[in-house]
Amino acid sequence: MKQHLIVLDLDGTLLTDQKIISPKTKLTLNKAIEAGHEVMIATGRPYRSSETFYKELGLSTPIVNFNGAFVHHPRNSNWGMYHTPIGLNTVHEVVESMYDYNFHNIVAEVLDDVYVHQHDEKLMDIFRFGDPTITTGDLRSYLKTDPTSILIHAPYERVQEIHNHLSSVHAEVIDHRRWGAPWHVIEIVKSGMSKAVGLDRVAKSLGIGRENIIAFGDEDNDLEMIDFAGIGVAMGNAISPLKNIANDITLTNNEDGIAELLIDRLKL
């Protein structure tokens, strides 16, 4: 069997709802690696909060973080580091405009440094994983470096309005997506960034063609990746737009969907 590149989103895909990798899925991925296939992670998370799972699976591949805005190889510094942040001027304009929308908070991440616009313990708990440096205060004053991503936490009823504003005013410089429930968060990265961009870079470095890429996802930040992969797989718990473009649909993240499909496809 030809060598395949297996690409894993984390939340809602590789991870169960308890945020763990199930024993069956881990065993199946280990078997895939032993059979000569490559396994990698492509996530919206920063590296600090995906490193645990990278190490748990014993991976030796590059990783895509921040939905493609940061791609590097944790075990090979010579592979290169590709960081594509958002311009600081754009960030200031976005922050300024959010005062028209009754937002809850805004968070900016510069790789593993976190900047929180207004103190919010519950929200900050999400970003403490990996023990980052956290700075609290008005982003227009405290943020001095182009950020990798921006997160806008807003009331549910204002999220669509904010989406519409960002699309009409900043479409040429940023791309934005929504987090799944329960957080009503809009995530912003530089325009043109997606998991597919990072995946393309990694696949080429490994010499694996698109037709031999099996990618798994569940949310709208997986759309480009699932479309790009030769075999794009939607989890059983995936959103409908992802299922509509996927080549295959497997079981949910709580039912070893990844393992079941790989056992069948790769004869593991």
DRENDOBA-873958 format. One record per residue (C-alpha): residue number from 0; residue in one letter; x, y, z. Coordinates in nm, 4 decimals, always signed. Layout:
<sites>
num;residuo;c1;c2;c3
NUM;A;X;Y;Z
...
</sites>
This chain:
<sites>
num;residuo;c1;c2;c3
0;M;+0.0000;+0.0000;+0.0000
1;K;+0.1218;+0.3508;-0.0861
2;Q;+0.2384;+0.5733;+0.1966
3;H;-0.0395;+0.8016;+0.3198
4;L;-0.0342;+1.1225;+0.5216
5;I;-0.2992;+1.1119;+0.7957
6;V;-0.4000;+1.4608;+0.9130
7;L;-0.5809;+1.5094;+1.2418
8;D;-0.7772;+1.8027;+1.3742
9;L;-0.7834;+1.7942;+1.7558
10;D;-1.1040;+1.9187;+1.9193
11;G;-1.4102;+1.7245;+1.8128
12;T;-1.1977;+1.4954;+1.5956
13;L;-0.8931;+1.3250;+1.7494
14;L;-1.0025;+1.4175;+2.1018
15;T;-1.3154;+1.2831;+2.2670
16;D;-1.5461;+1.5227;+2.4469
17;Q;-1.3337;+1.4512;+2.7564
18;K;-1.0329;+1.5962;+2.5657
19;I;-0.8429;+1.2669;+2.5537
20;I;-0.7259;+1.0340;+2.2772
21;S;-0.9111;+0.7047;+2.3123
22;P;-0.7016;+0.3862;+2.3491
23;K;-0.8388;+0.2363;+2.0256
24;T;-0.7644;+0.5466;+1.8206
25;K;-0.4138;+0.5749;+1.9656
26;L;-0.3430;+0.2071;+1.8928
27;T;-0.4697;+0.2397;+1.5358
28;L;-0.2570;+0.5501;+1.4696
29;N;+0.0478;+0.3695;+1.6103
30;K;-0.0223;+0.0804;+1.3736
31;A;-0.0472;+0.3240;+1.0829
32;I;+0.2931;+0.4712;+1.1705
33;E;+0.4435;+0.1210;+1.2030
34;A;+0.3021;+0.0401;+0.8588
35;G;+0.4990;+0.3341;+0.7132
36;H;+0.2317;+0.6036;+0.7018
37;E;+0.2849;+0.9575;+0.8312
38;V;+0.0597;+1.1139;+1.0965
39;M;+0.0355;+1.4871;+1.1688
40;I;-0.1806;+1.7354;+1.3589
41;A;-0.3500;+2.0404;+1.2029
42;T;-0.5332;+2.2532;+1.4587
43;G;-0.6539;+2.6004;+1.5395
44;R;-0.4828;+2.5686;+1.8770
45;P;-0.1420;+2.7193;+1.9505
46;Y;+0.1476;+2.4763;+1.9790
47;R;+0.1637;+2.4985;+2.3588
48;S;-0.1825;+2.3428;+2.3907
49;S;-0.1299;+2.0754;+2.1239
50;E;+0.2218;+1.9661;+2.2262
51;T;+0.0878;+1.7143;+2.4807
52;F;-0.1014;+1.5231;+2.2121
53;Y;+0.1882;+1.5486;+1.9652
54;K;+0.4124;+1.3818;+2.2203
55;E;+0.1493;+1.1308;+2.3335
56;L;+0.1273;+0.9978;+1.9775
57;G;+0.5060;+0.9995;+1.9419
58;L;+0.4877;+1.2053;+1.6218
59;S;+0.7918;+1.3044;+1.4183
60;T;+0.6204;+1.5285;+1.1630
61;P;+0.5680;+1.9053;+1.1300
62;I;+0.2535;+2.0495;+1.2922
63;V;+0.0035;+2.3105;+1.1723
64;N;-0.1164;+2.5513;+1.4432
65;F;-0.3379;+2.8613;+1.4459
66;N;-0.5256;+2.7304;+1.1384
67;G;-0.2153;+2.7552;+0.9211
68;A;-0.0724;+3.0819;+1.0524
69;F;+0.2100;+2.8917;+1.2254
70;V;+0.3766;+2.5805;+1.0844
71;H;+0.6935;+2.4258;+1.2229
72;H;+0.8647;+2.0964;+1.3040
73;P;+0.8937;+2.0456;+1.6823
74;R;+1.1704;+1.7879;+1.6419
75;N;+1.3678;+1.9413;+1.3566
76;S;+1.4537;+2.3111;+1.3727
77;N;+1.6167;+2.2883;+1.0285
78;W;+1.2781;+2.2182;+0.8675
79;G;+1.1839;+2.5839;+0.8995
80;M;+0.9320;+2.7972;+1.0861
81;Y;+0.6500;+2.9667;+0.8955
82;H;+0.4712;+3.2363;+1.0934
83;T;+0.2192;+3.4624;+0.9168
84;P;+0.0742;+3.7153;+1.1646
85;I;-0.1873;+3.9904;+1.1276
86;G;-0.0720;+4.3503;+1.0880
87;L;-0.0934;+4.5569;+1.4059
88;N;-0.2768;+4.8407;+1.2292
89;T;-0.5533;+4.5997;+1.1293
90;V;-0.5788;+4.4764;+1.4880
91;H;-0.6241;+4.8303;+1.6189
92;E;-0.8972;+4.8961;+1.3620
93;V;-1.0798;+4.5744;+1.4544
94;V;-1.0612;+4.6482;+1.8295
95;E;-1.1886;+5.0000;+1.7727
96;S;-1.4817;+4.8778;+1.5647
97;M;-1.5889;+4.6181;+1.8222
98;Y;-1.7113;+4.8924;+2.0551
99;D;-2.0139;+4.9184;+1.8255
100;Y;-2.1113;+4.5561;+1.8961
101;N;-2.1270;+4.5133;+2.2745
102;F;-1.8464;+4.2542;+2.2708
103;H;-1.7420;+4.0626;+2.5846
104;N;-1.3676;+4.0458;+2.5280
105;I;-1.0841;+4.0271;+2.2739
106;V;-0.7763;+3.8063;+2.3005
107;A;-0.4642;+3.8330;+2.0859
108;E;-0.2032;+3.5589;+2.0676
109;V;+0.1539;+3.6142;+1.9524
110;L;+0.2601;+3.2503;+1.9187
111;D;+0.2682;+3.1472;+2.2856
112;D;+0.2163;+3.4901;+2.4425
113;V;-0.1418;+3.5888;+2.5270
114;Y;-0.2883;+3.9405;+2.5474
115;V;-0.6349;+3.9837;+2.7007
116;H;-0.8205;+4.3103;+2.6434
117;Q;-1.0244;+4.2919;+2.9672
118;H;-0.9702;+4.0692;+3.2704
119;D;-1.1944;+3.7614;+3.2572
120;E;-1.0957;+3.4583;+3.4663
121;K;-1.3301;+3.2147;+3.2904
122;L;-1.2072;+3.3090;+2.9458
123;M;-0.8432;+3.3228;+3.0546
124;D;-0.8629;+2.9658;+3.1849
125;I;-0.8852;+2.8484;+2.8233
126;F;-0.5518;+3.0108;+2.7398
127;R;-0.3510;+2.9111;+3.0482
128;F;-0.2732;+2.5636;+2.9116
129;G;+0.1000;+2.5408;+2.8530
130;D;+0.1731;+2.8228;+3.0994
131;P;+0.1965;+3.1174;+2.8568
132;T;+0.2848;+3.4749;+2.9451
133;I;-0.0502;+3.6550;+2.9848
134;T;-0.0813;+4.0339;+2.9659
135;T;-0.4090;+4.2069;+3.0528
136;G;-0.5009;+4.5530;+2.9310
137;D;-0.6255;+4.7521;+2.6318
138;L;-0.4772;+4.5824;+2.3242
139;R;-0.4375;+4.9180;+2.1539
140;S;-0.1786;+5.0082;+2.4198
141;Y;-0.0277;+4.6776;+2.5335
142;L;+0.0018;+4.4812;+2.2093
143;K;+0.3254;+4.5870;+2.0362
144;T;+0.3804;+4.2910;+1.8002
145;D;+0.1808;+4.1615;+1.5031
146;P;-0.0362;+3.8822;+1.6517
147;T;-0.0755;+3.5313;+1.5116
148;S;-0.4489;+3.5384;+1.5776
149;I;-0.7250;+3.7441;+1.7386
150;L;-1.0288;+3.6038;+1.9176
151;I;-1.3463;+3.8051;+1.9685
152;H;-1.5824;+3.6805;+2.2401
153;A;-1.9265;+3.8296;+2.1856
154;P;-2.2920;+3.7741;+2.2775
155;Y;-2.4466;+3.5084;+2.0544
156;E;-2.6959;+3.7525;+1.9065
157;R;-2.4157;+3.9866;+1.7889
158;V;-2.1868;+3.7249;+1.6327
159;Q;-2.3462;+3.7349;+1.2874
160;E;-2.3353;+4.1155;+1.2827
161;I;-1.9655;+4.1066;+1.3688
162;H;-1.9089;+3.8487;+1.0965
163;N;-2.0816;+4.0721;+0.8448
164;H;-1.8771;+4.3740;+0.9524
165;L;-1.5450;+4.1900;+0.9277
166;S;-1.6392;+4.0526;+0.5851
167;S;-1.7358;+4.3922;+0.4472
168;V;-1.4571;+4.6039;+0.5970
169;H;-1.1544;+4.3761;+0.6410
170;A;-1.2038;+4.0954;+0.3867
171;E;-0.8776;+4.1689;+0.2036
172;V;-0.6541;+4.1441;+0.5102
173;I;-0.8126;+3.8874;+0.7451
174;D;-1.0068;+3.5620;+0.7429
175;H;-1.2410;+3.4765;+1.0290
176;R;-1.4275;+3.1729;+1.1598
177;R;-1.6570;+3.0796;+1.4449
178;W;-1.5758;+2.8461;+1.7297
179;G;-1.8233;+2.5696;+1.8068
180;A;-2.0524;+2.5847;+2.1105
181;P;-2.0454;+2.6692;+2.3957
182;W;-1.8105;+2.9608;+2.3219
183;H;-1.9419;+3.2283;+2.0862
184;V;-1.6002;+3.3288;+1.9622
185;I;-1.4850;+3.4628;+1.6259
186;E;-1.1274;+3.3679;+1.5435
187;I;-0.9286;+3.5898;+1.3073
188;V;-0.6092;+3.5106;+1.1145
189;K;-0.4320;+3.6816;+0.8268
190;S;-0.6137;+3.6566;+0.4948
191;G;-0.5270;+3.3439;+0.2970
192;M;-0.4329;+3.1355;+0.5988
193;S;-0.5985;+2.7960;+0.6432
194;K;-0.5079;+2.4469;+0.7532
195;A;-0.4852;+2.3544;+0.3835
196;V;-0.2010;+2.6047;+0.3326
197;G;-0.0006;+2.4470;+0.6143
198;L;-0.0914;+2.0948;+0.5067
199;D;+0.0257;+2.1628;+0.1511
200;R;+0.3648;+2.2766;+0.2820
201;V;+0.4041;+1.9688;+0.5029
202;A;+0.2876;+1.7203;+0.2392
203;K;+0.5348;+1.8578;-0.0156
204;S;+0.8199;+1.8332;+0.2346
205;L;+0.7287;+1.4668;+0.2915
206;G;+0.6894;+1.3951;-0.0788
207;I;+0.3285;+1.2795;-0.0406
208;G;+0.0736;+1.3789;-0.3066
209;R;-0.2736;+1.5127;-0.2321
210;E;-0.4313;+1.1897;-0.3516
211;N;-0.2640;+1.0081;-0.0613
212;I;-0.3719;+1.2510;+0.2116
213;I;-0.6453;+1.1396;+0.4525
214;A;-0.7663;+1.4366;+0.6586
215;F;-1.0185;+1.4332;+0.9432
216;G;-1.2171;+1.7313;+1.0743
217;D;-1.5446;+1.8495;+1.2231
218;E;-1.5744;+2.2315;+1.2119
219;D;-1.5663;+2.5193;+0.9639
220;N;-1.1922;+2.5746;+1.0134
221;D;-1.1485;+2.2283;+0.8564
222;L;-1.3355;+2.3074;+0.5324
223;E;-1.0312;+2.3956;+0.3180
224;M;-0.8305;+2.1032;+0.4558
225;I;-1.1060;+1.8495;+0.3902
226;D;-1.1507;+1.9899;+0.0393
227;F;-0.7728;+1.9832;-0.0241
228;A;-0.7133;+1.6254;+0.0881
229;G;-0.7516;+1.3380;-0.1558
230;I;-0.9656;+1.1709;+0.1086
231;G;-1.1392;+1.4344;+0.3188
232;V;-1.3263;+1.2769;+0.6083
233;A;-1.5975;+1.4432;+0.8177
234;M;-1.6558;+1.3125;+1.1672
235;G;-2.0065;+1.1943;+1.2534
236;N;-2.0375;+1.4993;+1.4796
237;A;-1.9205;+1.7415;+1.2078
238;I;-2.1169;+2.0431;+1.0895
239;S;-2.3352;+1.9895;+0.7810
240;P;-2.1273;+2.2064;+0.5409
241;L;-1.8243;+1.9862;+0.6130
242;K;-2.0194;+1.6644;+0.5604
243;N;-2.1476;+1.8046;+0.2312
244;I;-1.7973;+1.8401;+0.0815
245;A;-1.6291;+1.5385;+0.2457
246;N;-1.5342;+1.2266;+0.0493
247;D;-1.6365;+1.0132;+0.3436
248;I;-1.8172;+1.0423;+0.6773
249;T;-1.7068;+0.8331;+0.9730
250;L;-1.8321;+0.7807;+1.3282
251;T;-1.8142;+1.0574;+1.5910
252;N;-1.5116;+1.1617;+1.7938
253;N;-1.6562;+0.9633;+2.0873
254;E;-1.6978;+0.6476;+1.8765
255;D;-1.3410;+0.6072;+1.7441
256;G;-1.4365;+0.7495;+1.4061
257;I;-1.0729;+0.7978;+1.3046
258;A;-0.9765;+0.4427;+1.3975
259;E;-1.2735;+0.2848;+1.2213
260;L;-1.2038;+0.4597;+0.8933
261;L;-0.8274;+0.3944;+0.8973
262;I;-0.8755;+0.0259;+0.9796
263;D;-1.0989;-0.0007;+0.6753
264;R;-0.9047;+0.2236;+0.4338
265;L;-0.5497;+0.1162;+0.5255
266;K;-0.6250;-0.2436;+0.6214
267;L;-0.4752;-0.1977;+0.9661
</sites>
